[in-house]
């Protein structure tokens, strides 16, 4: 059985909005609804765990009903950092769940096809992480906006979510994070820290992360609404 | 006086199209027309040099007339690599041009506002390069799609075009490239190689590079056509 953990507990500090980012509107729906609908429509996902700030739990329940998210199993309260929110989601996974797809609600362009590809990779290799080849030239700028040097991008990828893992693997990785107190920017990094291989799943379409307010317009256009 | 060099001589090898990438259609226009129109409408640009494959020069002339590109000064033939095409453009700049904005036609979302910001930076600092903070986590994968490690993205930027420079600076950089035979992935790298500072201009909206065929759809939606 495969579950999704959708993380929607972040505050959009770069958005200029004093509001939970995942609950900002994109067209007629809150941002998080698009991810919920993608996982709802994906045949490889049986359960959804939603992580929101404690104050949002009731609103999230209503939202899930409104958009017919029948796979929603539980809504749990998030923590101070993203990895605390993911941990809270991992803790409530029922024992029959062997694979978990972790996704940020700030990526509303996720599709059922992408979710399935990461699940397939996780079933075969233990992990499947949405990834895009580095297209642009990469610069290191150590002092403000003055370039220090160009970075060789030949073997660089950007990674997004969903990031899907076998449950024992990601639990082991999160247990180690707790012991060491390390901070990570994605779940794959937690797996890397225990020396286990992480497998990338190339996904060519844009899998935008909504970070600045311009991204809301971009996302709306790409969702064709 | 400020000129633009628009580079449209590349073949879209990753597009599956046996065709000059910049001449693929996005809605009702060839891709290169969007960049031409952005530079035409930018008050900080007085002249446009277009670089295409030799076989495309006549078609490009017709295209420029059709879209009313009155600033088009010259169409020159490109070279084997991108930097050869840029060099051919630099060689025909008239002496009154003190600043040049180099742009890839594969980035049809460029706007007059972005062009102006890079020109302003070049007038003040000698260079102005369209740049975006690294939003996604970055992974190094040395063997296929297996992650070697996470790269610290804190001071990493992706850079795009336009990249605008004072003409003596970029000419000096290209002269050195010729001497050393080095290959660069962008014009800023040529300036870095002569030890001169390159200034990034942060641009929040998506400045997509059309690389795979899915990007044509994305670009069409974002151009609202």
Boltz contact constraints between the chains, C-beta under 6 A:
constraints:
  - contact:
      token1: [A, 135]
      token2: [B, 209]
      max_distance: 6.0
  - contact:
      token1: [A, 135]
      token2: [B, 211]
      max_distance: 6.0
  - contact:
      token1: [A, 136]
      token2: [B, 158]
      max_distance: 6.0
  - contact:
      token1: [A, 136]
      token2: [B, 160]
      max_distance: 6.0
  - contact:
      token1: [A, 137]
      token2: [B, 159]
      max_distance: 6.0
  - contact:
      token1: [A, 137]
      token2: [B, 185]
      max_distance: 6.0
  - contact:
      token1: [A, 137]
      token2: [B, 186]
      max_distance: 6.0
  - contact:
      token1: [A, 138]
      token2: [B, 156]
      max_distance: 6.0
  - contact:
      token1: [A, 138]
      token2: [B, 158]
      max_distance: 6.0
  - contact:
      token1: [A, 139]
      token2: [B, 157]
      max_distance: 6.0
  - contact:
      token1: [A, 139]
      token2: [B, 159]
      max_distance: 6.0
  - contact:
      token1: [A, 140]
      token2: [B, 155]
      max_distance: 6.0
  - contact:
      token1: [A, 141]
      token2: [B, 155]
      max_distance: 6.0
  - contact:
      token1: [A, 141]
      token2: [B, 157]
      max_distance: 6.0
  - contact:
      token1: [A, 142]
      token2: [B, 155]
      max_distance: 6.0
  - contact:
      token1: [A, 145]
      token2: [B, 199]
      max_distance: 6.0
  - contact:
      token1: [A, 145]
      token2: [B, 200]
      max_distance: 6.0
  - contact:
      token1: [A, 146]
      token2: [B, 197]
      max_distance: 6.0
  - contact:
      token1: [A, 147]
      token2: [B, 198]
      max_distance: 6.0
  - contact:
      token1: [A, 150]
      token2: [B, 189]
      max_distance: 6.0
  - contact:
      token1: [A, 155]
      token2: [B, 140]
      max_distance: 6.0
  - contact:
      token1: [A, 155]
      token2: [B, 141]
      max_distance: 6.0
  - contact:
      token1: [A, 155]
      token2: [B, 142]
      max_distance: 6.0
  - contact:
      token1: [A, 156]
      token2: [B, 138]
      max_distance: 6.0
  - contact:
      token1: [A, 157]
      token2: [B, 139]
      max_distance: 6.0
  - contact:
      token1: [A, 157]
      token2: [B, 141]
      max_distance: 6.0
  - contact:
      token1: [A, 158]
      token2: [B, 136]
      max_distance: 6.0
  - contact:
      token1: [A, 158]
      token2: [B, 138]
      max_distance: 6.0
  - contact:
      token1: [A, 159]
      token2: [B, 137]
      max_distance: 6.0
  - contact:
      token1: [A, 159]
      token2: [B, 139]
      max_distance: 6.0
  - contact:
      token1: [A, 160]
      token2: [B, 136]
      max_distance: 6.0
  - contact:
      token1: [A, 185]
      token2: [B, 137]
      max_distance: 6.0
  - contact:
      token1: [A, 186]
      token2: [B, 137]
      max_distance: 6.0
  - contact:
      token1: [A, 189]
      token2: [B, 150]
      max_distance: 6.0
  - contact:
      token1: [A, 197]
      token2: [B, 146]
      max_distance: 6.0
  - contact:
      token1: [A, 198]
      token2: [B, 147]
      max_distance: 6.0
  - contact:
      token1: [A, 199]
      token2: [B, 145]
      max_distance: 6.0
  - contact:
      token1: [A, 200]
      token2: [B, 145]
      max_distance: 6.0
  - contact:
      token1: [A, 204]
      token2: [B, 212]
      max_distance: 6.0
  - contact:
      token1: [A, 204]
      token2: [B, 214]
      max_distance: 6.0
  - contact:
      token1: [A, 205]
      token2: [B, 214]
      max_distance: 6.0
  - contact:
      token1: [A, 206]
      token2: [B, 218]
      max_distance: 6.0
  - contact:
      token1: [A, 209]
      token2: [B, 135]
      max_distance: 6.0
  - contact:
      token1: [A, 211]
      token2: [B, 135]
      max_distance: 6.0
  - contact:
      token1: [A, 212]
      token2: [B, 204]
      max_distance: 6.0
  - contact:
      token1: [A, 214]
      token2: [B, 204]
      max_distance: 6.0
  - contact:
      token1: [A, 214]
      token2: [B, 205]
      max_distance: 6.0
  - contact:
      token1: [A, 218]
      token2: [B, 206]
      max_distance: 6.0
  - contact:
      token1: [A, 221]
      token2: [B, 221]
      max_distance: 6.0
  - contact:
      token1: [A, 221]
      token2: [B, 222]
      max_distance: 6.0
  - contact:
      token1: [A, 222]
      token2: [B, 221]
      max_distance: 6.0
